[in-house]
Amino acid sequence: MASFNAEEPKQYEVAGRLLKCLVCGHDHFWRRGAQLNTAAATFFNMDWTNETANCFVCDNCGYIHWFLPK
């Protein structure tokens, strides 16, 4: 994924615990945001009003861990 971003994968904590991949157990991730689109907002062309989830992509296997904002 380095070709998309100059940053390096990092370790992150979630709820005070080190995040580890549920699939492979790796602990370095790329952080991304993903918009949570709804049918109503899309229908009215207002997708920008939808929330964004925090996504952590495992640097080893590519599994995406999704977290909703609080």
trRosetta pair geometry for C-beta under 8 A, 3 or more apart (Angstrom, degrees):
i j d omega theta_ij theta_ji phi_ij phi_ji
1 4 5.6 -47 -176 31 71 112
1 5 6.8 1 144 31 91 101
1 9 7.6 88 60 -62 122 104
1 30 5.2 -59 104 -58 158 160
1 57 6.9 113 -66 101 162 137
1 59 7.3 -109 26 -122 120 72
2 5 6.9 -97 -145 65 35 65
2 6 7.8 48 -168 -121 77 25
2 8 7.7 5 -107 -106 103 56
5 30 7.2 134 47 -149 143 118
7 10 7.8 -51 164 -25 111 106
7 30 7.6 126 94 -133 112 83
9 28 4.0 86 125 156 117 102
9 29 5.7 163 -162 70 100 12
9 30 5.3 -67 -103 -59 87 67
9 59 3.8 -19 -92 -71 173 138
10 28 6.4 160 77 -147 5 78
10 29 6.7 -44 64 59 57 66
10 31 7.3 -24 45 -18 108 108
11 18 6.2 -26 -178 -148 114 101
11 19 7.3 167 -170 48 64 84
11 27 5.4 12 -115 147 98 98
11 28 6.1 -56 -67 -96 64 61
11 29 7.6 91 -114 18 27 85
12 18 7.7 126 83 -152 38 54
12 19 4.8 1 79 19 87 129
12 29 5.8 -53 8 49 117 125
12 31 6.9 112 -67 -74 145 115
12 56 6.0 -126 41 -113 148 142
13 16 6.2 1 171 -135 121 13
13 17 6.2 149 -155 69 82 24
13 18 5.8 -49 -99 -89 73 41
13 19 6.6 -171 -112 -19 18 84
14 17 6.2 -34 68 63 65 79
14 19 5.0 71 -2 -74 108 103
14 67 6.6 -147 -131 -90 129 151
18 27 6.1 2 159 -147 114 125
19 27 6.8 139 88 -145 60 72
19 29 6.5 -26 101 -10 131 142
19 56 6.1 2 146 118 158 169
19 65 6.9 -179 -170 79 126 164
20 25 5.5 -7 173 -154 115 50
20 26 7.1 157 -158 74 69 28
20 27 5.1 -37 -103 -88 73 84
21 24 4.9 5 96 51 136 75
21 25 5.8 -58 63 -2 87 11
21 26 4.6 26 6 47 129 76
21 27 7.4 -127 -7 -68 81 38
21 29 7.8 157 -68 -77 91 102
21 58 4.2 49 -99 -105 131 134
21 60 6.6 -118 -4 48 161 113
21 61 6.4 130 174 35 156 114
21 63 5.6 115 -158 56 109 124
21 65 7.3 -141 -120 -41 59 121
22 63 6.6 -124 53 134 85 152
22 65 7.0 131 -4 -91 107 108
23 58 6.9 -119 46 -1 111 167
23 61 5.2 -114 96 85 131 156
23 63 4.4 152 3 -39 134 154
24 58 6.5 127 39 173 113 152
24 60 5.2 -124 92 101 151 131
24 61 4.5 149 -16 -22 136 133
24 63 7.3 170 4 4 94 126
26 58 5.4 107 67 -163 121 106
26 59 6.4 -132 144 57 141 79
26 60 3.7 166 -50 3 161 135
26 61 6.8 169 9 0 131 90
28 58 7.8 88 79 -158 55 55
28 59 4.4 -28 102 21 97 137
28 60 7.4 103 57 -30 90 89
29 56 3.9 10 170 -178 152 98
29 57 6.0 138 -163 62 83 40
29 58 5.9 -46 -103 -94 82 36
29 59 6.2 -142 -95 -24 26 87
29 65 7.4 -56 -125 32 147 116
30 56 7.2 151 70 -159 42 51
30 57 4.4 -20 58 59 98 103
30 59 6.3 118 -25 -77 85 82
31 54 6.9 -27 -159 -168 97 93
31 55 7.3 140 -160 81 48 55
31 56 5.8 -21 -100 -102 65 71
31 57 7.9 -164 -74 17 18 78
32 55 4.6 -27 71 71 89 106
32 56 7.8 170 26 -83 72 25
32 57 6.3 32 5 -15 118 112
33 52 4.6 9 -177 171 113 125
33 53 7.0 149 -159 73 60 45
33 54 6.5 -38 -104 -104 66 47
33 55 6.8 157 -109 17 13 92
34 52 6.6 149 70 -161 32 74
34 53 5.0 -21 63 58 91 96
34 55 5.0 56 -10 -27 114 131
34 66 7.2 -60 47 -120 134 104
35 47 6.7 58 155 166 145 103
35 50 5.5 86 -178 91 94 120
35 51 7.7 154 -151 93 57 36
35 52 5.3 -42 -95 -102 55 79
35 53 7.9 174 -96 15 7 76
36 50 5.3 -152 77 165 64 114
36 51 5.0 -4 42 73 119 83
36 52 6.8 -176 0 -101 84 23
36 53 5.6 88 -50 -26 109 100
36 68 7.8 25 -52 -117 155 91
37 41 6.6 -139 -158 73 67 116
37 42 5.6 50 -179 -56 114 114
37 47 5.6 -23 -117 -136 99 104
37 50 5.4 -98 -102 -58 38 175
38 41 4.7 83 61 13 92 103
38 42 6.8 -164 86 -6 45 89
38 50 5.8 173 2 -103 89 115
39 42 5.8 -62 -148 41 29 110
39 43 6.1 34 155 -26 66 107
40 43 5.7 -52 -147 31 29 114
40 44 6.6 5 161 3 63 108
41 44 6.3 -69 -148 50 29 95
41 46 4.7 -102 -158 83 77 83
41 47 5.3 116 133 -93 110 40
41 49 5.4 -149 -129 60 127 103
41 50 5.3 -175 69 -53 169 99
42 45 7.4 28 -173 -80 33 32
42 46 7.9 -106 -57 49 18 57
42 47 5.7 42 -90 -76 65 97
46 49 4.8 7 151 5 101 119
47 50 5.7 -34 -170 5 57 117
51 68 7.3 39 129 -155 142 86
51 69 6.0 -141 -171 30 120 118
52 69 7.1 57 73 -29 62 126
53 66 5.1 5 156 -165 143 94
53 67 6.3 152 -173 71 89 41
53 68 5.6 -50 -115 -96 94 49
53 69 7.1 -141 -111 -22 43 77
54 66 7.6 138 78 -160 50 47
54 67 4.6 -22 65 65 99 101
54 69 7.0 108 -17 -71 96 73
55 64 5.3 -15 -167 -168 113 104
55 65 6.9 148 -158 74 56 49
55 66 5.6 -19 -102 -101 80 64
55 67 7.6 -179 -79 22 34 73
56 64 7.3 146 73 -157 42 54
56 65 4.6 -16 60 59 96 105
56 67 7.5 34 -5 -3 101 111
57 62 6.3 -14 -176 -150 98 48
57 63 7.5 167 -151 81 54 35
57 64 5.3 -21 -99 -100 75 75
57 65 7.8 -164 -75 21 28 71
58 61 5.0 3 101 50 135 76
58 62 5.9 -57 67 0 89 11
58 63 4.7 30 10 46 128 79
58 64 7.7 -123 3 -68 79 31
58 65 7.5 86 -43 -15 87 100
